[in-house]
Amino acid sequence: MNLFPAYEKWHEETLAIGKARGRSLERLSIARTMLQEGAAIALITKVTGFSAKEIEQLSLEQ
């Protein structure tokens, strides 16, 4: 039984999940910084891809 292909697939999937989380955290950081600097919600949604509702929720959390 060759486990290498299964391990390789698992490893690729794990890396993809990590990259997705990293991108999400990066977008969140950008949105927070823009909010702190007083950027308009419309601009933040355009830059980060978050919805206006998500940005408003984020501003309430700060």
Steps between C-alpha positions, in 0.01 A plus 500: 500500500647831392407783737697769321220615262256522791752695707576730209130576451454564873804727505376705202155537658653606831716762329198632308303538824791684662536736205127575503511580872803721445324695226193539718705630793685737267172643368373537855813688601469731199135572582581580864781733400281680248226541763749646746613747235141604432454355152149481359322166529445492123874523441576231758249262340656559160856440624436201730198331345309504830137606496390832649325311778823315586692829507239660725520202737878527502479870587273417795751246629780757517 
